[in-house]
Amino acid sequence: MAQLSDDCFAFGGPLRSIDETVALITSRLTAVEGTETVSLGSADGRILAADVIAPLPLPPFTNSAVDGYALSGADLPETGEQAYPIVGRIEAGMSPGLPIPEGRAVRIFTGAPMAEGTDTVFMQEDVRLDDADRVILPPGLKRGANVRPAGEDIAAGKTVLKAGHRMRPQDVALAAALGLTEVTVRRRIRVAVFSTGNEIVAPGRPRSPAQLFDSNRFMLIAMLGRLGCQITDLGILRDDPDAISDSLRTAAMAHDLILTSGGVSTGEADYVRKSVESVGSLVFWRVAIKPGRPVAMGVIRGAAFIGLPGNPVASFVTFAHIARPAILALAGADLPPQLSAPVRAAFSYRKKKGRREYVRASLRKAEDGSYEVVKFPREGAGLLSSLVETDGLVELGEESIGVEPGQTVNFLGYSSLI
């Protein structure tokens, strides 16, 4: 489990920007202890605990990049076509055989090893055969053409993947190409998740006219799953301070992070905040983000605690921009940059200075062929349809006062956030 000090997040001062908040998170949270070795088939999405060093070069031998005919660069025709006897055939996977004599060519195929005495390959489309089954090669080809030298891609001994890197399918392919069968990764971080409130009920259970089905917990569990977490679903905790405190205390004993939604504001019925303070320490973060305030973070008996807002859109946005960096830090992963695309706005919107806002928007192709973004037509942090029917978020900085049609804005696709 993570073992954080009770005051590791402590700070004072005014409202903090998202950048300051993330910097604080990543500087104070360290990776959980524990590693394991997994097969390549189970490595996708895992965080490397050790560098991957190339045990051999790629490609491991010099080979042909095309189907054609190989010969020595010293024998290349200079002024006109020239005929060469064909002395062999090398297919992919075959031994190159004996050295090729001067003035001779060998039939070769893509990926086949180059024979000793050859260093250049003519593409089969550029040559022809004569009646004596000799290959007629044209002039003009440079020595070394169409050949892939050993180590052209990766040299033996090179660090190809660094510790902290989150494995992707292409990384798995690279490890396999190097002959590896397994990699050393960080253990999965253990996250306990629950929702709070008498006003919500689990899907499938009886619902009173004044209750809503719980959606946040399922959304957060899905987002945690994409980050490779080991998740414990604690369900819904009712508005009972003692029961919430007991659940928090128990969860902290077996988890690295406790993630909740709802109940962390300053209202009389916001019991989570009070319960966290009773069993651990809570720094109530005033983060300059919309939608999203309030967000809470603290420590309960060595485990990190993050409390997200109860409104679904606010919960989604704060998870993407605040909880996700914390989870990656605990997992020992490098924090990847959020990739935004500059696009043209096709809407107007006003905001106040002082906090960063994320506007739900959809991409569409304009008449001139370029892409533009259109704002979701309705406001409200409780509108799940606004997340389903849009493609991402338009990011408006702290100093922005709004958007007018035709302005260039930064667009964050949902794929870059989850």
N, C-alpha and C positions, 0 to 999 in steps of 0.2 A: 504494500500500500504506500501511497505518497505520505510523507511525514512532514507536514508544513508547520512552521511556528505560527502561533495564534496571531502574531502581529505582522506577518510577512507582507500583507497588502496594506498595512496602515499608512494613511496619508491624510493630510488636511488640505484646505485651500478651496478654491472656487470650482465651478463646473469644469469637468475635464473633457477634452476632445477625445474622439475615438482613437486617434493616433497615440495620444498620451496614455490612454487606457490600455491599448494593446501592448505598448512598450513596457508598461508596468507589469502586465501579466507575463510577458515572455522573459522579463528580467528576473522575476521572483519565482516562477515555477520551474522546477527541474524535472527531468525525465524520471519516471518510476524505475525502481530497480528490478532486475530480472530479465533474462534473455532466454531464447529457445532456438533450436535449429529446426527448420521446416523444409520440406521438399519444395521443389520449384512449382509443383502443381498447387501448392497452398501458399505461395509467396505473394501473389498479387494483393496489393493494398497493405502489406505489412511494412513496418519501419525497420530499416537495416540498423543493426547494432554494431556492425563492423564494416570496414571498407571491403569492397570486392576488388581483388587484384587479379589481373589477367594472368593465368598460368601459362598461356601460350599466345602467339600472335594470331591475329585475324586479318586476312586468311592465313592458315597455318602453313601454306605452301604457295609458291608462285603458280598462277593458273591463267587460263585463257578467259577473257571477258566475252568472247563471241564464238560462234561456230565459224570455222574457216580453216586456214592453212598457216602453220607456223614455220619459221625459218630463222636463220641468224641475221641480225641487222647488218652484218658485214656483206651479206649477199643481196641486199635490196637492189632492185633495178633502178637505174638513175635516169636514163634518157628515154627509154622506150620499154615496151613489154618484153618480158623474158620468161621462158619456159623452164620449169623445175621438175625433175622426177619426184614422184611421191613415194616415200620409203616406209610409210607406216600409218597407223591410225590410233589415236588416243581418245578414248571416251572418258566421261566423268566417272571417277571411282577407280579407274585403271592405273596401273603403274606406268610411268612414262617410258620404261624400257631403256634400250641402249641409246647412247648419244647420237645425234643426227649429224651426218657428215656435211662438210661444206658443199654448197651448191645444191642441196636437197631440201625438200619441204616435207612436212608431215601433216596428215589430216588430223584436225583437233576439234573438240567440241567445248561448249561453254562449261566452265568449272573444272575442266580436265587439267592435270598438272603439266607444266611446260617441260619438255624434254631437254636434257643437257645439250647445249649447242644451239638452242633457239631462244629468242628474246622478243620476237615480233610476230603478230598474227594479222593476216589479211582476212577481212570478212568474206564469207562465201558469196555474198551478193556482188562483190567487186571483182571476182575472178571468173575464169572459164577453163574448161579442160580441152585439150587438143585430141587428135585421133590416137595419139600414143599414150593417152591417159596421163599426160603431164599437165601440171597446173600452170596457167598463164597469168602472171602477176603484173599489174600496171605499175608505172613509176609514181613517185610522189609521196609514198607513205613514210612516216618518220619512224626511226628506230624506237622500239619499245611500245609501239601502238597496240591497243587492244589487249594489254596484259595487266593483270592485277598482281603486283608484287606481294610476297609474304609480308604480313604486318602493315599493309597499306591502310587498313582500317584501324587496327589497334595493335600496339606494340606489346610484347610480353613484358610483364612487370608493371604495366600502367594501372593506376587506380581508375577503374571504370565506373564504379558506383560508390558514393561516400556514405558513411554512417549518418543516419538521420534522414536519408532519402526514402521516400515512400514508393514502394515498388509498383510499377505499371506493367501492362502486358509486354511492352517493348523491352523493358528491363529484364523480364523473365526470359524473353527470347535471347537477349545478349548473354545472360548467364548460361543458358543451355548451349549456345554456340561456343562458349569457352570450355564446355565439357563439365560444368558444375551440375550437381544433382540436388544441392541444398544450399541454403543461406542462413546466416545467424541474424535473428531479428529480435526486436524488443518484445517483451510480453505485451499482450493487449491490456489497455487500461480498463479497470473495472468501474463501471458507472451505474449508480442507482438513480432511477427516474421515478418521479411521482407528480401527480397533479393534486391540487388542493381546492377545497370549496364545497359547500353544501349545494351549490347551484348546478353542479355537473354530475353526470351519471355515466357509467360505462356503456358503450354501444351494446345492444342486446339485452340490457336490463330495463325494467320498468321505469318510465320517465314521467314525472309529474308535470302538469302544465307550466310550472315555473322553472323547470330544469332544462339544461342543455346536455346533449351528448358530448362527452370528452373527446376532443380532437387533438389538442396540443400534445398530449402524451404520445400518441401514435406518430405524430409528425416528428417529434424529437427523437423517438426511438429509431425511426427510419433514418434520420440524419446522422445519429450516432453510429448506426450500422454502416453507413457509407464511409465513416472514418475508422472502421475496424475495431470498435469498442466491444468489450464484453459487457452486456447490458443486463441489469436486474430491474424488472418492472415491478414497482411497489404499488401500482394501482392508484386509487384516489384516496387521499387522506381528508377526512372531514374536518370541519372547523372546530377542532378540539385541541387547545394548546398543549395539554399534557400528552395526548396521543401523538401529536406531531413531533414533540420533543423526544419522546421515546423512540419513534421511528427514525429520526435523524441520528440519535445517539447509536442505535443499533446498526444503521446503514454505514456510519462512519467507520465502524470496526472492520468491515470487510470490503470497503470500496476506496478507490482513489479520488472519486468525484461524486458528489450528489448534485443532481440537476433537477430543478423544479420549475413549474410555471404557475404564476398566480400567488397572491398573498404576501408580496414583498414590498408593498407600498407603505404609506404612513397612516392608512385608515384604521378605524377601530376594529374592523373585521379582518385585517391583514395579519393573520396569526403566524405565518411562517417566519416573518422577520423577528418577531418577539421570541419564537421558539428557538431560532438559531442563536440569538443572543443569550438564551438561557443555558444552552449546552455547548457553546463555542464562542467565537468572536465574529462579528459581522461588521464589515465596512459597507455602508450603504452608498453605492456609487451614484453620483449624479453625473451621468454621461450625456454629453451634448449630441443626442441622436433622436431622430424622429422617422418613423414610429419606433418606440422602444423604451422610453422612460416609464417606469423605473427598472433598473437592473441592480441586483445585489450580488456581492461576492464576499466570501469569508472563509473561515477555517473551522472545522468541527473535529476535534481530536485527531489532528493530523491530516484529515481528508479535506480537499477543496470543496467549497460549496458555491454554486451559481444559481441564483434565483432570477428567472426570466419573467417578463410581463405575462399577464393572463390572456390578453387579446392575441388571436392567432397570428396576425400579420406582424405585430410587434415581437412576438415570440420568435417567429421565423427570422426577422431581420437581425435581432440581437444575438440569436444563435450564430448566424452567419458571420457577424462582425466582431463578436466578443467571446462567445462560448467556444467557437471553433478554434481560434488561436490558442485559448487556454488548453483545450483538449490536445491539440498538436504538440504544445509544449510539454504536457505531461507524458505524451506518448514518445517523446524524444525525436519528433519529426521537425524538419526544417519548415518554416512558415513560408509557403509559396506566395508570390505576389498575386493580388487579385487583378485579373486581366480585364481591363475596360476597353471598350471600343468607342472612338469618337463618331457620333452620328448626329444627324440633323433633327432638331426637335420640330414636331408638327403640332405643338400645343403651347398654351400659355399657362403659367403657374406662378403664384406669388408665395414668398416665404420670408420669415424674419431672419436677420443675421444672428449668428451665435451658435448655431448647431447644424450638423450635417443632416440633410434629409434624403430619404430614398423614396422615389416616386415610382409606383408600379406602372409599367409601360409595355407596349407591344411593338415589335418591329414590323414594318411593311415596306414594300418597294414602291418608290415614288415614280411619277411619270417620266422623270429624267433618267431612271435606271438606278439611282442611288437609294440607299436605305435611310429611312427616317423612323422616329419613334412617336407613338401616340399614347397619351396618358389614359389609364383606366378611367372610365367616365364618372365613377363614384368615389367618395372619400370614405374613410373609416378603417380602423385597425382591426375590426372584427369581421371583415369581408373576406372569407376564404376564397370566394370566386375571383377576387382580384389577384390572387396568387396563381390560380389554376388557368385563368383566361389571359394571362400576360406572359411575356417571354423573359422578363428580367426587371432590373431596377435602374432608374436614372439617378445618378449620384449628384447631389447639389451641395457644394462645399459650404463651410461655415460663413464665408464672406458673401456668398451669393444672396441675392434678394429675389431671385425668381428666374423664369425662363420665358422667352418670347419665341414665336414660330420663326424658324430659320437659323436660330442659334445652334452652335455645336455643343453637345453635351456628352458626358461620359456615361456609357451604357454598360451595365454589368449583367451578363446573361446568367440565368439561374444555374447553369452547368458549372460556372466558375465559383459559385457560392456554396454548393453542396457536393 
